């Protein structure tokens, strides 16, 4: 049978049979695939690296009828700094879980793979920090999937002139005219108290937060991790990004739930 070489990253590994491993790999050439590493759990196996999380490599494979079989690895790149730290490992798992949820087989996922690789590197960059890396990654994933927030014009009337308020359910910015009274956070708060409802759909954001969202939407993954934010702007960016993910990505992230307990 013909061997092929696919470049990619292990998103998930689980035991299979007595000695094998089942892998989900995000590849540059064929999108997300399932592959088996026969005997990878035997001592001294040359496929042992498959068992490590965050393994990036060139995988030699044979294509079977329903899955791929890994026969070797070359050019292996690990992220040992991640594996040695429980919290960073968990952030890394979150990214892998997110990427697994958003990708498909035989789809061009090369930009997601680049984003994942750069984001795992950013996790261990002390200038960026894991909280900022996670939120940049999540927001960029939405944009790569065509589901990022609209920030150039009002989603209701297409007016391009601000100021805007951020609406999760509307999918991005809403201008002051369309938002009416609700543009003012104190008016919204008063309504919430009076009507006894908590409608958290509108967010008034700092100019720097709008700028960060636009920058993340427009910038390729290789250049994404070249900025930092004040604590306040990071908090706003995290709030609206997580709200956006909850609204549009129908998936509960196990790793995120765990991170919240740390
Ligand atoms: Zn409008």
Boltz pocket constraint, residues with backbone or C-beta under 6 A from the ligand:
constraints:
  - pocket:
      binder: B
      contacts: [[A, 154], [A, 155], [A, 156], [A, 157], [A, 158], [A, 159], [A, 174], [A, 175], [A, 176], [A, 177], [A, 178], [A, 179]]
      max_distance: 6.0
